[in-house]
């Protein structure tokens, strides 16, 4: 395992600036996930780490050694791509051995590494097969195995699960998590799928337009997002955003006026700047109630098995998603909503988040 350090990384394609100025420290043994929408720069960043893209400016260190301009083969990395890129005319064993023979590794060492990787990834029974005789999940495991046998300092994964169906993605996620625990290796994983990020990462790097919005463990991203972008990107369904007007503070906490004219005291400290704010609250903390302070009209009801969600329109026209408690309402019905203010956030005009005060 090895540490990774990115210092003031910049990437431009001609006049187009993809990553303006990005710095990040990854500790040995971390499972880091780059998460963000398409075009945010996460794959370009991964390819710069791998040496497949030139760095316009900045510095990359792996294991304390600068590799900014080193060739890919000199970086002690192994990369697993979205497409398996297996040699179709070779068996699984030959695919695993190919890269090791190219660097002149002894045959007995090649055999040892293949045996260990096959045991770890349950490929023992498949070693004599060719890729055309394997399922999609098996081919992906072979691609991961080809990285494992290299015994790299850092593993890089470029959306490796996107070609699998939902059931296979779930199983392969579990296998990757187990592999990380067994190897204790440093892993960098790129995805736009937040479920993959939330289940695999020790820390998630949320990217937006080439910049880092927040770096934090999954639970912290969900409970205490740093910005409105992170709050809206993390969670399914996403966080509700309700425009509110700032009122006089109450007992050191910010008070606001809801769209229906109701006044409510938040549990966010009074240091929030500005008068026009946005209240952020997740669907599980916005619940139908007999005497809730927020009136709404139901537009649609979703039955999801373990919970029922109501898509509603507030007095000012804002749409929101609430959790149904008790009997499900019907479209067109008026309901009242209660808010768990200890889980609510306020966002200022710059999109910065201000959270409920945590009791000591």
Secondary structure in CASP SS format (residue, H / E / C, confidence):
PFRMAT SS
TARGET T0000
AUTHOR 0000-0000-0000
METHOD secondary structure of the structure
MODEL  1
X C 1.00
X C 1.00
X C 1.00
X E 1.00
X E 1.00
X E 1.00
X E 1.00
X E 1.00
X E 1.00
X E 1.00
X E 1.00
X E 1.00
X E 1.00
X C 1.00
X C 1.00
X E 1.00
X E 1.00
X E 1.00
X E 1.00
X E 1.00
X E 1.00
X E 1.00
X E 1.00
X E 1.00
X E 1.00
X E 1.00
X C 1.00
X C 1.00
X C 1.00
X C 1.00
X E 1.00
X E 1.00
X E 1.00
X E 1.00
X E 1.00
X C 1.00
X C 1.00
X C 1.00
X C 1.00
X C 1.00
X C 1.00
X H 1.00
X H 1.00
X H 1.00
X H 1.00
X H 1.00
X H 1.00
X H 1.00
X H 1.00
X H 1.00
X C 1.00
X C 1.00
X C 1.00
X C 1.00
X C 1.00
X C 1.00
X E 1.00
X E 1.00
X E 1.00
X E 1.00
X E 1.00
X E 1.00
X C 1.00
X C 1.00
X E 1.00
X E 1.00
X C 1.00
X C 1.00
X C 1.00
X C 1.00
X C 1.00
X H 1.00
X H 1.00
X H 1.00
X C 1.00
X C 1.00
X E 1.00
X E 1.00
X E 1.00
X E 1.00
X C 1.00
X C 1.00
X C 1.00
X C 1.00
X C 1.00
X C 1.00
X C 1.00
X C 1.00
X C 1.00
X C 1.00
X E 1.00
X H 1.00
X H 1.00
X H 1.00
X H 1.00
X H 1.00
X H 1.00
X H 1.00
X H 1.00
X H 1.00
X H 1.00
X H 1.00
X C 1.00
X C 1.00
X C 1.00
X C 1.00
X H 1.00
X H 1.00
X H 1.00
X H 1.00
X H 1.00
X H 1.00
X H 1.00
X H 1.00
X H 1.00
X H 1.00
X H 1.00
X H 1.00
X H 1.00
X H 1.00
X H 1.00
X C 1.00
X C 1.00
X H 1.00
X H 1.00
X H 1.00
X C 1.00
X C 1.00
X C 1.00
X E 1.00
X H 1.00
X H 1.00
X H 1.00
X C 1.00
X C 1.00
X H 1.00
X H 1.00
X H 1.00
X H 1.00
X H 1.00
X H 1.00
X H 1.00
X H 1.00
X H 1.00
X H 1.00
X H 1.00
X H 1.00
X H 1.00
X C 1.00
X C 1.00
X C 1.00
X C 1.00
X C 1.00
X E 1.00
X E 1.00
X E 1.00
X E 1.00
X E 1.00
X C 1.00
X C 1.00
X C 1.00
X C 1.00
X C 1.00
X C 1.00
X C 1.00
X H 1.00
X H 1.00
X H 1.00
X H 1.00
X H 1.00
X H 1.00
X H 1.00
X H 1.00
X H 1.00
X H 1.00
X H 1.00
X H 1.00
X H 1.00
X H 1.00
X H 1.00
X H 1.00
X H 1.00
X H 1.00
X C 1.00
X C 1.00
X E 1.00
X E 1.00
X E 1.00
X E 1.00
X E 1.00
X E 1.00
X C 1.00
X C 1.00
X H 1.00
X H 1.00
X H 1.00
X H 1.00
X H 1.00
X H 1.00
X H 1.00
X C 1.00
X C 1.00
X E 1.00
X E 1.00
X E 1.00
X E 1.00
X E 1.00
X E 1.00
X C 1.00
X C 1.00
X E 1.00
X E 1.00
X E 1.00
X E 1.00
X E 1.00
X E 1.00
X C 1.00
X H 1.00
X H 1.00
X H 1.00
X H 1.00
X H 1.00
X H 1.00
X C 1.00
X C 1.00
X C 1.00
X E 1.00
X H 1.00
X H 1.00
X H 1.00
X H 1.00
X H 1.00
X H 1.00
X C 1.00
X C 1.00
X C 1.00
X C 1.00
X C 1.00
X C 1.00
X E 1.00
X E 1.00
X E 1.00
X E 1.00
X E 1.00
X E 1.00
X E 1.00
X E 1.00
X E 1.00
X E 1.00
X E 1.00
X C 1.00
X C 1.00
X E 1.00
X E 1.00
X E 1.00
X E 1.00
X E 1.00
X C 1.00
X C 1.00
X C 1.00
X C 1.00
X C 1.00
X E 1.00
X E 1.00
X E 1.00
X E 1.00
X E 1.00
X E 1.00
X E 1.00
X C 1.00
X C 1.00
X C 1.00
X C 1.00
X C 1.00
X C 1.00
X E 1.00
X E 1.00
X E 1.00
X E 1.00
X E 1.00
X E 1.00
X C 1.00
X H 1.00
X H 1.00
X H 1.00
X E 1.00
X E 1.00
X E 1.00
X E 1.00
X C 1.00
X C 1.00
X C 1.00
X C 1.00
X E 1.00
X E 1.00
X E 1.00
X E 1.00
X E 1.00
X E 1.00
X E 1.00
X E 1.00
X E 1.00
X E 1.00
X C 1.00
X C 1.00
X C 1.00
X C 1.00
X E 1.00
X E 1.00
X E 1.00
X E 1.00
X E 1.00
X E 1.00
X E 1.00
X C 1.00
X C 1.00
X C 1.00
X C 1.00
X E 1.00
X E 1.00
X E 1.00
X E 1.00
X E 1.00
X C 1.00
X C 1.00
X C 1.00
X C 1.00
X C 1.00
X C 1.00
X C 1.00
X C 1.00
X C 1.00
X C 1.00
X E 1.00
X E 1.00
X E 1.00
X E 1.00
X E 1.00
X E 1.00
X C 1.00
X H 1.00
X H 1.00
X H 1.00
X C 1.00
X E 1.00
X E 1.00
X E 1.00
X C 1.00
X C 1.00
X C 1.00
X C 1.00
X E 1.00
X E 1.00
X E 1.00
X E 1.00
X E 1.00
X C 1.00
X C 1.00
X C 1.00
X C 1.00
END
